[in-house]
Amino acid sequence: MSLLMNILRRPVTVQTLKFTKTTPPNFMIQNVTRLKFCTTSVKFQDQPSPAETNLIRVLAERFPKATDIAVVDISGGCGSMYEVYVEAPDFKGIRIVKQHQLVTEALKKEIGDMHGIRISTNPSPCQH
């Protein structure tokens, strides 16, 4: 997961959801992985924070065909800064700046409560 390569020097929390093209609009959260990364060890957490769950829910509602959504609290757990990754077919043929604007627009309300946000996006691979 290259999203985490820049932040492995300090503890962070990871929430990842994988979606399939058959995921209904009212999706059920499946294959949820939550890890606490440190330079010396990896610790598993049982539950995502409410803030992480909310960000993922908002992004999943805005990008219902997303194939990957990841939210990383990079503030050390206080919720003031997040790294967000969205992979969705909605981004195909759209410049990266516009992709990031779409994510920012989706999280407009939530961003008001943050100190900062890092956004990474990719169009979903071809699906047959």
N, C-alpha and C positions, 0 to 999 in steps of 0.2 A: 504494500500500500504506500505509494510514493508520497501521498498527502502527508504522511507522518514523518518523513525523512528529515525535514527541517526542524522538527520540534522534539526529537527524541532526547535532547539534552536535559529536559526537565519533565517532571510528572505532568501527564495530561490524561484526559478521559476521552474515550472513543465510543461513539455510538454509530453503528452501521446497519442499514437495512438494505436488503436485496429485494428487488421487485422483478416479477416476470411479466411478460406481455399479457398474461391472463389474470393479473392482479385486478380485482374489481375496484371501482371507485371508492367504496367503503372498505378499504383494505384491512386485513388483519396483520398485525406486526408478526413477522416470522423471521427466523434466522438472525436474531438480534445478538450481536456480540458487543460486550462492553469490557474494555480493558483499561488498566491503569499502567501506562508505560513509564518506566524509570530507566536510567542508564544501567542499573544493576539487576533489575528484575522486572517481570511482568506479573501484575496482580489482577485477578479477575474480580469484577464487581457484579452483584446480582441485579441491581436495578439502575436504569439511567436516571439522571437528575430530571426533575420536572421541566427545567428550562431546555435541556437537550431534547426531551420528548416533544415539547411544544414546537421547537424549531423544525424538527423532522416532520411533525404533523402538518405544519404550515407549508413546508416545501412540497410534501407529498400531495397536498390538496392543490397546490398551484401547478405542479408538474406530475399529473397522475400517471403518465407513461414512463416516468423515470425508472432507469434500471439500477441506479445506485445513488444513495443519499447518505452522506456521512457528516456528522457534526462533532467537532472536537473542541472541548473547553480548554483553551490554552492560557487561561488566567490562573491556573493552579486550583481551580474549583470554585472560585467566587462568582463566576458567571459574567465577568465584565468584558471578556474577549473570546471570540469563537473563530474557529476555522471551519468553513463549510465547503463541502464538495457535492456537486450535483452532476450526474450523468443522465442525459435525457435526449430523446429524439427531437424534442422541441428546438434544440440548439443546432441542428444540422443546417449548414449553409449560412449561419449567422456569425458575425465577427465576435471575437472574445469580449470586447468592450460591451456589446449589446447583450451577450449572454450574462455578463455580470450585472448589467443594469436590470435584467429580468429577475435575477435572484434578489437584488437589492430591493426592487419594487415589491416582491413577494414578502420580504421580511421587514418592510418599512416600519411597521408598528414596533416590532421587536428590537430593531436596530436603535431606536430611540433610547432604550434602556442599557445599551452597551457602550463600552469605552472604544471598542474597535472590532472589526470583522475582516477576515481574510477569505476571499472567495476564489474557488477553483471550479471550473466547469469543463465538460467535454460532451460532444454529441455521443449518443449511444451507438455502439457498433451496429452494423447492418443486421437487421432481424428479418428472417425469412418467414 
